[in-house]
């Protein structure tokens, strides 16, 4: 890894930055401020920035709709999967339409990180907030939604559903339930959209990695990049050997998620939060900031848009 790694703050400081998605055709980063129920749009090559506020308590992810103009999205709004039309300028959506919802019978819960699988299905899981993140009960689930359909349940006993990634050969699904402090691997069936044969591919505690695993992405060498919440870093791991390959220190304590972007997919975008009050502030002076990391010497994989037809 290059010693000339550069970390540049972009956009405003947020309360809980999350869910970054890189749209290649417009060279745009989309991400959310979760508890502000706001989607942010940042165009690095023009420094243009806009945001859109939704009616609700949380927005957890934002994903462009495949084959559409640059104005249609699917977002996770509280426990609903919502189709959105936004003109990219106004601070309000033009139109919203609920496509589906998870666990309508469970008050207080919500969907969290969401990603699209290699066949175009949306995957997202839930969480039921406890007093804090640390004590969420293990009563939530992981789901997929095919073209905005009703949810298909894949896993139970989840505390805080978070990072999702698929291997380069589409045979493995990687998943993070934050409070298990692990990255799990599963056999993935692209045709049927099913997962089986759960195993641990990386254990943070066994590798003495302090913090909670959150969002995740995969690079062009098949290695995983994991945001470490209350750990002030992103780690690169080898899911085949279970080895910790690299630690990227971030000047924010609560690192929430990562995505590769830029015209050559060689920039890493990192979101973070400003929730915790008790941490070494001198080492992590930019809470809630979003960052662009360059000169890593690694290329990522493309963010996938969602298929609705
Ligand atoms: Zn997350």
Boltz pocket constraint, residues with backbone or C-beta under 6 A from the ligand:
constraints:
  - pocket:
      binder: B
      contacts: [[A, 18], [A, 19], [A, 112], [A, 113], [A, 161], [A, 162], [A, 163], [A, 214], [A, 215], [A, 256], [A, 257]]
      max_distance: 6.0
